[in-house]
Amino acid sequence: MDDTIAEKIKCTLSKTDWKVSRLERIAGGNANFTYRGYLESGNGTIVIKHSEPFAALNADYQLDVGRSDYEWFMLSTLSPKPPARTDSFLVRSPKALGSFEHTKLIEDLPNSTTVKAYLSKYGADLQSEVASELGTAIGRWLSWFHGWIDGDDEEAVAVRNKIQHNPMAGPREYLYIGSYRDSMAQFPTEVDWPSDEQMGRIEKAVRAMYQRREGGIHGDFWTGNMILPDRAPAKENRSREGEVDKIFILDFEVSQLGSRSQDLAQCLAELWMVYHFYEAQAPLHVMRGFISGYAAGQDEQFALQIAMHFGIHIVVISWRYGWPKGDKLVECVRFGNSCLVKGFEGDVDWFKATSLRFLFSS
């Protein structure tokens, strides 16, 4: 399958100015075939994302092939936008380079790794100030993105009109609250689950949050969709030496109108699981910086929504996607369930005694 797709891509690009001498398969999520292309001209590399009407990692899972058009529209619109900055980091989306049916070409960041892998590899050596600044930079970008996409300029209006029809919105809702009861069945006695009556009320409230479609969101905002240079962290602020690390925000194909709290919660949840399963402290500093950079700490109701989405994420994702099994997994699911229930109940005092206390700083 992979060889066939690669040959199809090379054939497509052979008729363009983006001819490649070779392709290298790289990580790019579950849905698309993603490659690094080495240009025949010798002028560096590009990233190539190719969509088929099925998932790259599961050919039996059918997907709308038009999903790539939504991402291309987003990247093309975002390309000229200014980055979010801190002293040491510059955050933006990669530049859109070329589109050929369901094959999209975007700017590469050579010798890079995901933020998730970076924290696993370098987290023990990452100073708390640098980890916090990393989170602040990402939070500032997301805050800008949410503010821009909900603005009144022509481009923002066009983006909202486009993404409100994204067919990927439905599968995302099913993956989260739509599959929560599957997790309840997976851990029938280990977790103090809500009663059937209370769960029904929670599901109704969460679906209402999704369906309010309060604004444009990234839709898959987690540490695996952010890349930065794969090098050991600086001992002090790199900007003093004129070096600033780029961070690219990737994978806009599920951008949609939805709950902004979902973007924040997904990022926080993935960071928290690294902290929880591997007892790493750096992710906690990134989390605090992220919320500070976004400036999300002033609205208690918004914080409760983030906490609910956070809980859903670590319940439904942790046991499905490669996190360690055993007691730590059960503890993770228990905490996630408590976050969902306590968030629904509005129990702020409970959160102030947990690792999510920074959400309720006031």
PECORBEL-V827371 format. One record per run of one state. SS is the DSSP state (hx for helix, st for strand, lp for the rest). FROM is the first residue (numbers start at 1). LEN is the number of residues. If there is no record, write none. Layout:
ss: (SS SS)
from: (FROM FROM)
len: (LEN LEN)
//
This chain:
ss: (lp hx lp st lp st lp st lp st lp st lp hx lp st lp st lp st lp st lp st hx lp hx lp hx lp hx lp hx lp hx lp st lp hx st lp hx lp st lp st lp hx lp hx lp hx lp hx lp hx lp hx lp)
from: (1 2 14 20 26 33 40 45 51 54 56 58 63 67 79 84 86 89 94 96 101 103 108 112 115 126 128 150 154 164 168 176 177 187 196 213 215 218 223 226 230 238 242 245 250 256 259 260 279 282 295 300 317 327 346 348 352 357 361)
len: (1 12 6 6 7 7 5 6 3 2 2 5 4 12 5 2 3 5 2 5 2 5 4 3 11 2 22 4 10 4 8 1 10 9 17 2 3 5 3 4 8 4 3 5 6 3 1 19 3 13 5 17 10 19 2 4 5 4 2)
//
